[in-house]
Every structure is written in structure tokens, then in C-alpha cells.
Amino acid sequence: MDTSKRLEPALSMADRVYAVLHESIMSGEFPVGYRLRIRDLAALVGTSEMPVREAIRRLEEAGFAERVPHRGSVVKGLDLGELIHAYDVRLLVEVEATRLGAARITTEDIARMRDGLEQMRRAVTDGDVMAYLDRDEDLLAVLYEASGNPVLVNTVRTLWGQCRAYKTVGARAALDKPGDDALWRHQERLVTAVEAGDAEAAAAVTRESLASATDRIKAQLKERQLQK
């Protein structure tokens, strides 16, 4: 690893370590199966073991790493079958969360969604995948929280965490295509439907958005398989 990679001091140490490890995984520097040894990584990034341990835990929660018996935490490969199962569940849960939220959302919440949409587009313009994913989830959280069902919202957030690695792959693929509006066009239509008070139209947009994301990630995973 290039230990010259040092991140902004405004971030916590665990955030900084997480960003470095995540970048190394996404770039292929840490390939599938690479052992994430806490002591070795602490020496590489120049920190104590505690923030490395926390960063690895977050990588596991986000689906970038997994624990293997007798080996500890290793870089996890992305599996097509897991993708399909996870996004099938997201489809069931998030379409209903959209329908319920759109029926109860306030004017103030819609304004927050509009602001979130602009932040998403800025992140796309900047080519910042992680910021884009964060802003996308913030926008959707406003809508889903309007449902008034905290269990539903927590379920969605758990699914987002489990799918983060797949979401990153899909977002990067879209960003690599100049002029591709796939990362924001569905959310723009979603906000418009919510503003119009059309819960069914909003639910249909969420269904279409998740189907499009699934197809995009599938294509990337298949391409990776062909390159091996």
C-alpha cells in the first residue's frame, strides 16, 4: 500500500483508516481474500490498532470484508446470487416505504428532499461516489421516515449497509459513463411524484430505480468474472 495516502484531518482517525482501506479494496490493491491483519494495517497507515479494528468492523458491516474461521477478517468478493437476493428484499421493503411515506410527507420534508437532490447532483459532478451514496440515502430517509414506521426505516438502513459494496460498484459504473444521468434521474422523478402527492407513481419510480441499479451492478459483476 502507498502509505502516503493520508486523509483530511477533520475526519476521525477511524474514518481516515476506513477511507484508506476502502480505497485499497476498491482499487484492487487489496484483492478478494486479502487478510486484514490489524497489527499490519496499523503499521501501514501509521496509527494505533483501535481505529483499525473499528474500520475493519465497518468494512464488514458494509459488505466489503467478512470473517473467515482461522483467518480473521478478509476482503469479501461480490456474489451475483447475494446481489439478487438483497435487492429483491430491498424492492419489497422500499417500494412500500415509498408508498407510505409519500402519503404522509410534509411540505417541509419535500423541501429537504429537493435540497438533497441538489447535493446528490453536486456529488455526481464532483465524481465523489461515497458522498453521492450518502446524499442519496439521506434523501430517501426523509421520505421513508415520513411513513411513521421506525421499524421499517431501520430495516431499510440495515439493507443499505449490507448492500453498500454493491451500491458502490453500481455508482462507479455510472460515473464512468460521461453524460449518464442514471444516478439522479430516478430520484428527480421520485421527488416530482412526491410533490404531486402521487404515492403510487412514487412507488413505481422506486421500483424502476432499484431494477435499474440491479441491472447495472449485475453487468459489472459479470464483466469482472469475464476478466478473471
Buried (B, 14 or more C-beta within 10 A) or exposed (E): BEEEEEBEEEEEBBBBBBBBBBBBBBEEEBEEEBBBBBEEBBEBBEBEEEBBBBBBBBBBEBBBBBEEEEEEBBBBEBEBEBBEEBBEBBBEBBBBBBBBBBBBBEEEBBEBBBBBBEBBBEBBEEEBBBBBBBBBBBBBBBBBBBBEBEEBBEBBBEBBBBBBBBBBBBBBBBBEEEEBEBBBEBBBBBBBBBBEEBBEBBBBBBBEBBEBBBEBBBEBBEEBEEEE
